[in-house]
Amino acid sequence: IAPSDEYINQKSFGQIPILKGRQWEGSESTSMYDNIVRVNLHLGIDWRKRVSNAEADELSDQEIISLLNQAVEELENQNSTHQPNYRHFLRKMAGYLMENDRLTEAIEINQKVLKVNHRDPVTYYDLGVVYSEIGDYREAINRFEEASKYLGHMKSEAASLTLEYNLRYQVILNKHKEGESTVAVWTRFEDLYNRLEKEFSSLSNGVEVYQQGESNFEDKFLYLQDLLGK
């Protein structure tokens, strides 16, 4: 996550810090590298502000997608694809593309995210949703199962549990569409649903997350129950 705006001194925003002190052999290249990192970080934060302003001004989705694409291209040109801001812009762009049914482009953008961080379960989940939308249920299942491998990489346990529930829901739904057996996956999903409130209550901020998502959890369970004739 990029530093929030309050950590950026407005007077020095975008400026290369002056490094003081005695120089040592090789320090020139080190200083240059540090300066480039700082400038590129500010560049990402500046683009975040532009995108936020565009959303606040209610620009069209196409205009925001174009702005996000510019941000991505500039960070790529600055060799800053390692930045969290780079992944942020890609994922945000993928979300807009998905909302506008530009699914092939959404797949390409999500795959770019995974090239930078192949352990991102949310991006695998998003890819699974897109593949399901275009009717490639087997590929969707593969992506959902891949996402399950990396749930432990999420910082929030409550968010991880929420994603796990949604992943299990999606696997059952897509297996059903693919004509595959759902007996085993339904049993595990039903078990998770029955202990979901207890699981959330044991986690930091879990009670609040459960209360916010409770109706959604129940709706998905009842939908699958009806779909599978349980």
C-alpha positions in Angstrom: 0.0 0.0 0.0 1.4 3.4 -0.9 2.0 5.9 1.8 -1.0 8.1 2.5 -0.9 11.8 1.5 -0.3 13.1 5.0 3.2 11.5 5.0 4.2 13.6 2.0 5.6 17.1 2.9 3.9 19.4 0.4 7.0 21.6 0.2 9.2 18.8 -0.9 6.6 16.9 -3.0 8.1 15.7 -6.2 11.6 17.0 -5.4 14.7 15.0 -5.2 16.0 15.0 -1.6 19.5 16.4 -1.2 21.8 13.8 0.4 24.3 15.3 2.7 27.4 13.9 4.4 30.8 12.5 3.4 30.8 10.6 0.1 32.3 7.2 0.0 33.4 5.0 -2.9 30.3 3.9 -4.8 28.0 6.2 -2.9 27.2 8.2 -6.0 25.4 5.3 -7.6 23.6 4.4 -4.4 22.4 8.0 -3.9 21.3 8.1 -7.5 19.3 4.9 -7.0 17.7 6.2 -3.8 16.7 9.4 -5.6 15.1 7.6 -8.5 13.1 5.4 -6.0 11.8 8.5 -4.2 10.9 10.3 -7.4 9.1 7.3 -8.8 7.2 6.8 -5.5 6.0 10.4 -5.7 5.1 9.8 -9.3 2.8 7.0 -8.3 1.2 9.0 -5.5 0.6 11.9 -7.9 -1.2 9.6 -10.3 -3.3 8.2 -7.4 -4.5 11.8 -6.8 -5.4 12.3 -10.4 -7.4 9.2 -10.5 -9.2 10.0 -7.3 -10.0 13.4 -8.5 -11.3 12.0 -11.8 -13.6 9.6 -9.9 -14.8 12.4 -7.6 -15.6 14.6 -10.6 -17.6 11.6 -12.0 -15.7 11.3 -15.2 -16.8 8.5 -17.6 -15.5 5.0 -17.1 -13.7 5.3 -20.4 -11.9 8.5 -19.3 -10.8 6.9 -16.0 -9.6 3.8 -17.8 -7.6 6.0 -20.1 -6.1 7.8 -17.1 -5.2 4.6 -15.4 -3.6 3.4 -18.6 -1.5 6.5 -18.8 -0.4 5.9 -15.2 0.6 2.3 -15.9 2.5 3.3 -19.0 4.4 6.1 -17.2 5.4 3.8 -14.4 6.5 1.2 -16.9 8.6 3.8 -18.7 10.2 4.7 -15.4 11.0 1.0 -14.6 8.7 1.2 -11.6 6.6 -2.0 -12.1 7.8 -3.2 -8.6 5.8 -0.4 -7.0 2.6 -1.2 -5.1 1.1 1.8 -7.0 1.7 0.0 -10.3 -0.3 -3.1 -9.1 -3.0 -0.7 -7.7 -3.5 1.0 -11.0 -3.6 -2.3 -12.9 -6.2 -3.9 -10.6 -8.3 -0.8 -10.6 -8.2 -0.7 -14.4 -9.2 -4.4 -14.5 -12.2 -3.6 -12.3 -13.4 -0.9 -14.6 -12.9 -3.1 -17.7 -14.9 -5.9 -16.0 -17.7 -3.6 -15.2 -17.8 -2.5 -18.8 -17.8 -6.0 -20.2 -14.4 -5.6 -21.8 -13.5 -9.0 -20.5 -10.7 -9.9 -22.9 -8.8 -6.8 -21.8 -9.6 -7.5 -18.2 -7.9 -10.9 -18.5 -4.8 -9.3 -20.0 -4.6 -6.7 -17.3 -5.1 -9.2 -14.5 -2.4 -11.4 -16.0 0.0 -8.4 -15.9 -0.7 -8.1 -12.2 0.2 -11.8 -11.7 3.5 -11.3 -13.5 4.4 -8.8 -10.8 3.0 -10.7 -7.9 2.0 -14.3 -8.7 0.8 -14.8 -5.1 -2.1 -12.4 -5.2 -5.3 -14.4 -4.4 -7.7 -11.5 -5.2 -6.4 -11.3 -8.8 -6.8 -15.0 -9.3 -10.3 -14.7 -8.0 -11.0 -11.8 -10.4 -9.6 -13.8 -13.3 -11.9 -16.7 -12.3 -14.9 -14.5 -12.4 -14.0 -13.2 -15.8 -13.5 -16.7 -17.2 -16.8 -17.7 -15.7 -18.5 -14.8 -17.4 -17.2 -15.8 -20.8 -18.2 -19.4 -20.3 -14.8 -21.0 -19.7 -15.9 -22.7 -16.5 -12.9 -25.1 -16.3 -10.4 -22.3 -16.5 -12.5 -20.4 -13.9 -12.3 -23.3 -11.5 -8.5 -23.5 -12.1 -8.1 -19.8 -11.2 -10.3 -20.1 -8.1 -8.3 -23.1 -6.9 -5.1 -21.2 -7.5 -6.4 -18.4 -5.4 -7.0 -20.7 -2.5 -3.3 -21.6 -2.4 -2.4 -18.0 -1.5 -5.1 -17.0 1.0 -2.4 -17.0 3.7 -0.6 -14.1 1.9 -3.5 -11.7 2.7 -2.7 -9.3 5.6 -6.3 -9.4 7.0 -7.5 -12.7 8.3 -11.1 -11.5 8.0 -10.6 -10.6 4.4 -9.0 -13.9 3.8 -12.0 -15.8 5.3 -14.4 -13.7 3.2 -12.4 -14.5 0.1 -12.3 -18.2 1.0 -16.1 -18.3 1.3 -16.5 -16.6 -2.0 -14.0 -19.0 -3.6 -15.8 -22.1 -2.4 -19.1 -20.6 -3.6 -17.6 -20.0 -7.1 -16.0 -23.4 -7.4 -19.4 -25.1 -6.7 -21.2 -22.8 -9.1 -18.7 -23.4 -11.9 -18.5 -27.1 -11.3 -22.3 -27.3 -11.6 -22.2 -25.3 -14.8 -19.4 -27.6 -16.1 -21.5 -30.6 -15.2 -19.0 -31.9 -12.6 -19.8 -33.5 -9.3 -20.3 -31.0 -6.5 -20.8 -33.4 -3.6 -17.5 -33.0 -1.9 -17.1 -29.3 -2.4 -20.7 -28.7 -1.2 -20.0 -30.6 2.0 -17.0 -28.4 2.7 -18.9 -25.2 1.8 -21.8 -26.1 4.0 -19.4 -26.8 6.9 -17.8 -23.4 6.5 -21.1 -21.7 6.3 -22.3 -23.3 9.6 -19.2 -22.2 11.5 -18.7 -18.9 9.7 -20.0 -16.5 12.4 -17.8 -18.3 15.0 -14.8 -18.1 12.8 -15.2 -14.4 12.2 -15.8 -13.7 15.9 -12.3 -15.0 16.7 -10.6 -12.6 14.3 -9.5 -9.0 14.6 -12.3 -6.8 13.2 -14.1 -10.1 12.3 -17.4 -9.3 14.0 -17.8 -6.1 12.0 -16.8 -7.8 8.7 -19.3 -10.7 9.4 -22.1 -8.3 10.1 -21.5 -6.3 7.0 -21.4 -9.4 4.8 -24.0 -11.6 6.6 -26.9 -11.2 4.2 -24.5 -11.8 1.2 -23.2 -15.0 2.9 -26.7 -16.2 3.5 -27.9 -15.3 0.0 -25.1 -17.3 -1.6 -25.7 -20.3 0.6 -29.4 -20.4 -0.1 -28.9 -19.9 -3.8 -26.6 -22.9 -4.0 -28.8 -24.9 -1.8 -31.7 -24.3 -4.1 -29.6 -24.8 -7.3 -28.3 -28.2 -6.1 -31.6 -29.3 -4.6 -30.2 -29.7 -1.1 
